[in-house]
Amino acid sequence: MMKGCSLLISIIMMLSMSGCFTGIESTPKITADDVKRQQAVASDEERFLKDIAPQQLSDWEKGKLFYVTDDKISLALEPGSKSYPKATEYIEFQSSHELPSMTGKPDTELIFLNQAGDEVRYRIQAPSDELDKRRKIEIPFTVETSIVDDVKKALLGNTYYIRTSTWFDDNGAALRGNKFIPVKITDVLPGNTVYPVKLQFTPASENLHPAYLYMSAGDAAKGARDFASLFYFDDPHKRYPNITDETWNNIIRGKVALYMTREECRLALGSPASIDRRPGISTMRELWTYENGIYLIFDDGILQSFRN
């Protein structure tokens, strides 16, 4: 640990000295937000699945299913039920009606059946006509299965190029995989409270066990794990024709090598947490640092040293 700290301190001192030689102070630290490129026009991937949305309460029919993600749902439901649903079970919508409340404005109670056949109730502090106008009704610790069904119709059996190397096993434990390789979607399942869709996939060209990704969808598809952040329709290598096959193989495996460009390193490791850019006597030196202790040192945009 001390050896690693000493090494990083030495690098920072070296960068500081290179700035002093020219009499020019270093430029301000650049964050990851500074290196993100904003797209003026939405990509095909960003437009894909955009029509998938939760159903409004007025469109709910008897029998509509919700997948339970956590036993804590019992804390959100009304007391007095014979039994409460458990994680991985389903509850089935039956009906809704208004109840008087102390505010003078009626509440709305939603009635479901759990898998034991017992009624469970969820109360919302709003009248039914107001709820009918909402884009989504949140039932805590559940996934609206109509969203999962819509995603399944769109993705099942298709092959896409995966953008992330963070895969998961069936129990949700993180795995280290390759990125920018073709994978086939073999199943679409309910996910968790944060990411409602769980995608099962297999690498198209490798004999490996299925792996999983968690994806946002519907109104939740505004974060870092929507379809466009996880997949490309086409081989991304075609977007970078000047990158050699050897370097692309490193990128796929999340590795860097000496003399790679900044763009190649960004593709391999993602955007850094910060960039320290300092002019030297005859070169522009950059130190890229990542939250996991990885750092890269560039001279004029070419990788000269790194810890990966």
C-alpha positions as CSV (number, residue, x, y, z in Angstrom):
1,M,0.0,0.0,0.0
2,M,2.8,2.4,1.0
3,K,4.7,1.5,-2.2
4,G,1.6,2.3,-4.3
5,C,1.1,5.6,-2.5
6,S,4.7,6.6,-3.0
7,L,4.5,5.8,-6.7
8,L,1.4,7.9,-7.2
9,I,3.0,10.8,-5.2
10,S,6.1,10.6,-7.4
11,I,4.0,10.8,-10.6
12,I,2.1,13.8,-9.3
13,M,5.5,15.5,-8.4
14,M,6.8,14.7,-11.9
15,L,3.7,16.3,-13.5
16,S,4.1,19.3,-11.2
17,M,7.7,19.8,-12.2
18,S,6.9,19.6,-15.9
19,G,4.6,22.5,-15.5
20,C,7.2,24.6,-13.6
21,F,9.7,24.2,-16.4
22,T,7.6,26.2,-18.8
23,G,6.5,28.8,-16.3
24,I,2.9,27.9,-17.1
25,E,0.5,26.7,-14.3
26,S,-1.4,23.5,-14.9
27,T,-4.9,23.7,-16.3
28,P,-7.8,23.1,-13.8
29,K,-8.7,19.5,-13.1
30,I,-11.1,18.1,-15.6
31,T,-13.9,15.7,-14.4
32,A,-15.5,12.9,-16.2
33,D,-18.4,15.2,-17.1
34,D,-16.0,17.4,-19.0
35,V,-15.0,14.5,-21.4
36,K,-18.5,13.2,-22.1
37,R,-19.6,13.9,-25.6
38,Q,-23.2,15.0,-25.9
39,Q,-25.1,13.7,-29.0
40,A,-27.2,16.3,-30.7
41,V,-29.4,13.7,-32.4
42,A,-30.8,10.7,-30.6
43,S,-29.3,7.4,-31.8
44,D,-31.3,4.4,-33.1
45,E,-30.5,2.7,-29.8
46,E,-31.9,5.7,-27.8
47,R,-35.1,5.7,-29.8
48,F,-35.5,2.0,-29.4
49,L,-38.0,0.9,-26.6
50,K,-39.0,4.6,-26.0
51,D,-42.7,3.7,-26.5
52,I,-42.6,1.2,-23.6
53,A,-44.3,2.8,-20.6
54,P,-46.2,1.8,-17.5
55,Q,-50.0,1.5,-17.8
56,Q,-52.2,4.2,-16.3
57,L,-54.5,3.1,-13.5
58,S,-57.5,3.6,-15.7
59,D,-56.1,0.9,-18.1
60,W,-55.5,-1.7,-15.4
61,E,-57.5,-4.8,-15.8
62,K,-58.4,-7.5,-13.3
63,G,-55.5,-10.0,-13.2
64,K,-52.7,-7.5,-14.0
65,L,-49.6,-8.9,-12.4
66,F,-46.8,-7.3,-10.3
67,Y,-43.6,-9.1,-9.3
68,V,-42.5,-8.7,-5.7
69,T,-38.8,-7.7,-5.3
70,D,-38.5,-7.6,-1.5
71,D,-40.2,-9.1,1.6
72,K,-40.4,-5.5,2.9
73,I,-43.5,-5.0,0.8
74,S,-45.5,-6.1,3.9
75,L,-44.5,-2.8,5.5
76,A,-46.1,-0.8,2.6
77,L,-49.3,-2.8,2.5
78,E,-52.3,-2.2,4.8
79,P,-52.3,-4.3,8.0
80,G,-54.9,-7.0,8.6
81,S,-54.1,-9.4,5.8
82,K,-54.0,-13.2,6.5
83,S,-50.6,-13.4,4.7
84,Y,-48.3,-11.1,2.8
85,P,-46.4,-11.8,-0.5
86,K,-42.7,-12.7,-0.4
87,A,-39.9,-11.7,-2.8
88,T,-40.1,-13.5,-6.2
89,E,-43.9,-14.0,-5.8
90,Y,-46.6,-12.2,-7.8
91,I,-49.6,-10.2,-6.7
92,E,-52.6,-9.9,-8.9
93,F,-54.7,-6.7,-9.2
94,Q,-58.4,-7.1,-8.5
95,S,-60.0,-3.7,-8.1
96,S,-59.8,-0.2,-6.6
97,H,-62.1,2.0,-4.6
98,E,-62.0,5.3,-2.7
99,L,-62.0,5.6,1.1
100,P,-62.6,8.7,3.3
101,S,-59.5,10.3,4.8
102,M,-58.8,12.8,7.5
103,T,-57.7,15.4,4.9
104,G,-61.2,15.6,3.5
105,K,-60.0,14.4,0.1
106,P,-60.6,10.7,-0.5
107,D,-57.8,8.1,-0.6
108,T,-57.7,5.2,-3.1
109,E,-57.2,1.6,-2.0
110,L,-55.9,-0.9,-4.5
111,I,-56.8,-4.6,-3.8
112,F,-54.6,-7.5,-4.9
113,L,-54.5,-11.2,-4.4
114,N,-51.3,-12.8,-3.3
115,Q,-50.2,-16.3,-4.4
116,A,-51.9,-17.8,-1.3
117,G,-55.2,-16.4,-2.5
118,D,-55.4,-13.8,0.3
119,E,-56.3,-10.2,-0.3
120,V,-53.6,-7.5,0.3
121,R,-54.3,-3.8,0.1
122,Y,-52.2,-0.8,-0.8
123,R,-53.5,2.7,0.0
124,I,-52.6,5.9,-1.8
125,Q,-53.3,9.3,-0.5
126,A,-55.0,10.6,-3.6
127,P,-58.5,10.3,-5.2
128,S,-59.0,7.9,-8.1
129,D,-59.6,10.6,-10.7
130,E,-56.2,12.1,-9.8
131,L,-54.5,8.7,-10.0
132,D,-56.0,8.1,-13.4
133,K,-54.1,11.1,-14.8
134,R,-50.7,9.9,-13.4
135,R,-48.3,8.3,-15.9
136,K,-47.4,5.7,-13.4
137,I,-48.7,4.2,-10.1
138,E,-45.8,3.2,-7.8
139,I,-46.4,0.0,-5.8
140,P,-43.4,-0.2,-3.5
141,F,-41.1,-3.2,-3.9
142,T,-42.7,-4.4,-7.1
143,V,-42.1,-4.5,-10.8
144,E,-45.0,-4.0,-13.2
145,T,-44.8,-7.1,-15.4
146,S,-46.5,-5.5,-18.4
147,I,-43.2,-3.5,-18.9
148,V,-41.2,-6.8,-18.7
149,D,-43.6,-8.4,-21.2
150,D,-43.2,-5.5,-23.7
151,V,-39.4,-5.6,-23.4
152,K,-39.5,-9.3,-23.9
153,K,-41.5,-9.0,-27.2
154,A,-38.9,-6.5,-28.5
155,L,-35.7,-8.2,-27.4
156,L,-36.1,-12.0,-27.1
157,G,-33.9,-14.0,-29.5
158,N,-32.2,-10.9,-30.9
159,T,-28.4,-10.4,-31.0
160,Y,-26.8,-7.1,-30.0
161,Y,-23.3,-5.9,-29.2
162,I,-22.9,-5.4,-25.5
163,R,-21.4,-2.2,-24.2
164,T,-20.5,-3.1,-20.7
165,S,-18.1,-5.5,-19.2
166,T,-20.0,-5.7,-15.9
167,W,-22.1,-8.8,-16.1
168,F,-24.1,-10.6,-13.3
169,D,-24.8,-14.2,-12.4
170,D,-28.3,-15.5,-11.7
171,N,-27.9,-14.4,-8.0
172,G,-27.0,-10.9,-8.8
173,A,-23.2,-11.2,-8.1
174,A,-21.0,-9.2,-10.5
175,L,-18.9,-10.9,-13.1
176,R,-16.1,-9.6,-15.3
177,G,-17.0,-10.1,-18.9
178,N,-16.0,-8.8,-22.3
179,K,-17.6,-5.8,-24.0
180,F,-18.3,-4.8,-27.6
181,I,-19.0,-8.5,-28.5
182,P,-22.2,-9.9,-29.9
183,V,-24.6,-11.5,-27.4
184,K,-28.0,-13.1,-27.8
185,I,-30.9,-12.3,-25.6
186,T,-32.2,-15.7,-24.3
187,D,-34.8,-14.5,-21.7
188,V,-36.3,-11.4,-20.3
189,L,-37.3,-11.5,-16.6
190,P,-38.5,-9.2,-13.8
191,G,-35.6,-7.4,-12.2
192,N,-35.4,-5.5,-9.0
193,T,-36.8,-2.3,-7.5
194,V,-34.2,-0.1,-9.2
195,Y,-33.9,-1.8,-12.5
196,P,-37.2,-3.6,-13.4
197,V,-35.9,-5.7,-16.3
198,K,-33.4,-8.6,-16.0
199,L,-31.9,-9.7,-19.3
200,Q,-30.4,-13.2,-19.7
201,F,-27.9,-13.5,-22.5
202,T,-25.2,-15.7,-24.0
203,P,-22.1,-14.6,-26.0
204,A,-22.9,-15.4,-29.6
205,S,-19.5,-16.8,-30.4
206,E,-18.5,-18.4,-27.1
207,N,-19.6,-21.5,-25.3
208,L,-20.3,-19.9,-22.0
209,H,-23.0,-20.1,-19.3
210,P,-25.8,-17.5,-19.5
211,A,-25.1,-14.2,-17.8
212,Y,-27.4,-11.3,-16.9
213,L,-27.8,-7.6,-17.1
214,Y,-30.2,-5.3,-15.2
215,M,-31.9,-2.7,-17.3
216,S,-34.2,0.3,-16.8
217,A,-37.4,0.5,-18.9
218,G,-40.5,2.6,-19.1
219,D,-40.4,5.8,-17.0
220,A,-37.4,4.4,-15.2
221,A,-35.4,4.4,-18.4
222,K,-33.7,7.7,-17.7
223,G,-30.6,6.5,-15.9
224,A,-27.3,4.9,-16.7
225,R,-28.7,1.5,-17.6
226,D,-31.2,2.0,-20.4
227,F,-31.0,0.0,-23.6
228,A,-28.7,2.6,-25.3
229,S,-26.2,2.5,-22.5
230,L,-26.0,-1.4,-22.6
231,F,-26.1,-2.3,-26.3
232,Y,-25.3,-1.3,-29.9
233,F,-27.2,-2.6,-32.8
234,D,-24.1,-3.0,-35.0
235,D,-20.4,-3.9,-34.4
236,P,-18.9,-0.8,-32.7
237,H,-15.5,-1.6,-34.2
238,K,-16.8,-0.3,-37.5
239,R,-17.1,3.1,-35.9
240,Y,-13.4,3.1,-35.3
241,P,-11.8,1.8,-38.5
242,N,-8.3,3.1,-37.6
243,I,-8.2,0.9,-34.5
244,T,-6.2,-2.3,-35.3
245,D,-7.6,-5.8,-34.5
246,E,-4.9,-6.3,-31.9
247,T,-5.8,-3.1,-30.0
248,W,-9.5,-3.8,-30.4
249,N,-8.9,-7.2,-28.7
250,N,-7.4,-5.3,-25.7
251,I,-10.4,-3.0,-25.7
252,I,-12.8,-5.9,-25.6
253,R,-11.1,-7.3,-22.6
254,G,-10.9,-4.0,-20.8
255,K,-7.1,-3.8,-21.1
256,V,-4.7,-1.0,-22.1
257,A,-1.2,-1.2,-23.6
258,L,1.6,1.2,-24.2
259,Y,1.2,3.6,-27.1
260,M,-2.6,3.3,-27.2
261,T,-4.4,6.6,-27.9
262,R,-6.7,8.4,-25.4
263,E,-9.7,7.4,-27.4
264,E,-8.6,3.7,-27.4
265,C,-8.0,3.9,-23.6
266,R,-11.4,5.5,-23.0
267,L,-13.0,2.7,-25.0
268,A,-11.2,0.1,-22.9
269,L,-11.6,1.6,-19.4
270,G,-14.4,4.2,-19.7
271,S,-14.1,7.9,-18.9
272,P,-11.7,8.6,-16.0
273,A,-12.8,10.1,-12.7
274,S,-10.5,13.0,-13.3
275,I,-7.9,14.3,-15.7
276,D,-4.9,16.4,-14.7
277,R,-3.4,18.1,-17.8
278,R,-0.1,19.9,-17.7
279,P,2.0,21.4,-20.5
280,G,5.7,20.2,-20.5
281,I,8.7,21.6,-22.3
282,S,7.7,20.1,-25.6
283,T,4.7,17.8,-24.8
284,M,1.3,18.0,-23.2
285,R,1.2,15.5,-20.4
286,E,-2.0,14.1,-18.9
287,L,-2.7,12.0,-15.9
288,W,-6.0,10.0,-16.0
289,T,-7.1,8.6,-12.6
290,Y,-9.9,6.2,-11.9
291,E,-11.7,5.4,-8.7
292,N,-10.3,1.9,-8.5
293,G,-6.7,3.0,-8.4
294,I,-6.0,2.7,-12.1
295,Y,-4.1,5.6,-13.6
296,L,-2.8,6.4,-17.1
297,I,-0.1,8.8,-18.2
298,F,-0.1,10.3,-21.7
299,D,2.3,12.4,-23.7
300,D,0.6,14.2,-26.5
301,G,-2.3,11.8,-26.3
302,I,-0.2,8.6,-26.5
303,L,-0.1,6.2,-23.5
304,Q,3.4,6.1,-21.9
305,S,2.8,4.6,-18.5
306,F,-0.1,3.0,-16.6
307,R,-1.4,0.9,-13.7
308,N,-4.3,-1.2,-14.9
